Each structure stands twice: as structure tokens, then as C-alpha cells.
């Protein structure tokens, strides 16, 4: 499929053509398969959640007419979960992913690769909901299933390892997270095209973790790699790019390269705020405020940015980061 090579628009066009051909040829199975795939291509990969929802309704109607075949229904539930994640409706995503797990277990048994894939998605939602113990346990179970069913070098292990590492990162276990992020990158580089979007995730995650471990120069290399991959595969304005540009700005700031940091951070903040988690947006704003402080004519804007960041971090109960902002305001940014 062209989407695997990052050509998502071509993938959508190919699938839409397959839908019309299936209707004309009265091929119900092909019709269901194409519409189900369009749910995630349009609603998740291309971030058009309304179109994804419409294709979801279409696919569900087609499957109902076929008697709700369980494996195809499970695939649809998984894709609807992806769309729910794109619109940041984690509760709905969890319902869809868990239903996909149930359907795949009923069809194939609990050790099937598709069960592992959906459990990995469940774990991602749990991590984003802050249920870290259960998320870590669920990731471990998903990887156990995937390694046993697919083998240790299968490309599907890359995202699962990466997401498990993200739980460890959220718990402050940065060195452990880095080991798993690097393992995910190794799996991806051995099995995917060099410009596959999945590798962008791996580089972005490694860059963020290296920054947390105090290696901004090493982080910069991986963040630039993530940017190059995603811009080629997804386009220059895809919302995913807000993360590596923001992290790149922070790594440049840590290397005392303030002018370049400002350019990267301004670009990170140019993406729609709805596409960026509030705490990540706050960190980008705080970093930009620090970079701008060396310019006297920008200090009013810097204060506004840091105050906005502080409000978001207070709302998120990120006490340590609020203290960091208050310390900076009382020292570096003191009148």
C-alpha cells in the first residue's frame, strides 16, 4: 500500500477506488476491507477525523450486512480506536481497542499477534490516562505475545517496544527507556524503508530521552533525523512535527545556541495548539521564553509565554516543572 511508504494521499485514492470497484463488482469482502482501511488512513494518518468517522459508519453498515464477521469487525474497532486517539477521546479509544482484543481473542485465542497488537494500543491509552502500573503490565504482555507469535525481529515489535519505553519514560526511568527506544529503532531500521514514518517516532523518542539524560548534542542528531523523515513522509505541516521541532529548540538552548533555538521553537509553536498536548506546549513556551530573554525587546513576550506555560503546568499538576518556572522567574528573569 502506498501509505506504508508515507504517500498517504495516494493510499487514500487507491482505497477509494477499491471501494467503488468492489461496489460495482458486488464484492462484499473487498468492500468491507477497503472501507475499514479508509477509517484509519483518513481519520488517523491524514488527521481528518470527520472523514474517518464517516468511513467508520460506512464500514459498520457493510459488515452488518455480512453478519458482522468477527475478525473484520475487530479490525474496524481497532481503526476506530486510532481515530478516537487522533481526536484525543481516550475513553472512546479504550472502548474500541478493548472490544478489538475481545473479538480477536474469541476468533484466534489469547496468544495471536492481533491480540498483542491491540493490547499494545490499550496500553498506550492507559499510559495517557496516567494508569502507569497497568499500562506497563499490558505493554509487557503485548510484547510477550508479539515476540512469541511473530519473532523478535518483526517490525510490529518496534512500536510496541517504543510505547513500553514511553511508560518507563513517564515514570522517570530514562536509562531503561532509552534501551528500549534504541531496540525499537534497531527493529525498524532492519525491517522498514529508511524514510518510513515509524522511524521518525523512534528518533523523536530517543532524542527526547537523551535530552532528559543531559545529552543535548546527541538528542539533536536524532531530532533532526525525525524531522527529515516526517517532513518527507507526512508533509511539512503535519502535527507530529511540533514535537521534534520543540525538542530540537530545547536541545539547542541547552547548548547555548539561542538564536537557532528560537527558530526551532517558533516553528514548533506555529502548529495548531489543538494538535499538541498542553504540557508539551507549555514546555515549548517556557523554552522559547528562556531563549528570548537575551533580547531586551522580547522580554515582555517572554514573560507572557512563561506565564501561559505556568498556568498549563499548574492545571496538569506538574509541580516540579512549576517550581522550575518559578525559580527561573525569581532568578534569571528577575526585574
C-alpha positions, 0 to 999 in steps of 0.5 A: 500500500502506498501509505506504508511508504508515507504517500498517504494521499495516494493510499487514500485514492487507491482505497477509494477506488477499491471501494467503488470497484468492489461496489460495482463488482458486488464484492462484499469482502473487498468492500468491507476491507477497503472501507475499514482501511479508509477509517484509519488512513483518513481519520488517523494518518491524514488527521481528518477525523470527520472523514474517518468517522464517516468511513467508520459508519460506512464500514459498520453498515457493510459488515452488518450486512455480512453478519458482522464477521468477527475478525473484520469487525475487530479490525474496524474497532481497532481503526476506530480506536486510532481515530478516537486517539487522533481526536484525543477521546481516550475513553472512546479509544479504550472502548474500541481497542478493548472490544478489538482484543475481545473479538480477536481473542474469541476468533484466534485465542489469547496468544495471536499477534492481533491480540498483542497488537491491540493490547499494545494500543490499550496500553498506550491509552492507559499510559495517557490516562496516567494508569502507569502500573497497568499500562506497563503490565499490558505493554509487557504482555503485548510484547510477550505475545508479539515476540512469541507469535511473530519473532523478535525481529518483526517490525510490529515489535518496534512500536510496541517496544517504543510505547513500553519505553514511553511508560518507563519514560513517564515514570522517570526511568530514562536509562531503561527507556532509552534501551528500549527506544534504541531496540525499537529503532534497531527493529525498524531500521532492519525491517522498514524503508529508511524514510518510513514514518515509524522511524521518525517516532523512534528518533523523536523518542530517543532524542527526547530521552537523551535530552532528559539524560543531559545529552543535548548534542546527541538528542539533536542528531536524532531530532533532526533525523525525525524531522527529515523523515516526517517532513518527507513522509507526512508533509511539512505541516503535519502535527507530529512535527511540533514535537521534534521541532520543540525538542530540537529548540530545547536541545539547542538552548541547552547548548547555548545556541539561542538564536537557532533555538528560537527558530526551532521553537517558533516553528514548533509553536506555529502548529495548531495548539489543538494538535499538541498536548498542553504540557508539551506546549507549555514546555515549548513556551517556557523554552522559547521564553528562556531563549528570548530573554537575551533580547531586551525587546522580547522580554515582555513576550517572554514573560507572557509565554512563561506565564501561559506555560505556568498556568498549563503546568499548574492545571496538569499538576506538574509541580516540579516543572512549576517550581522550575518556572518559578525559580527561573522567574525569581532568578534569571528573569528577575526585574 
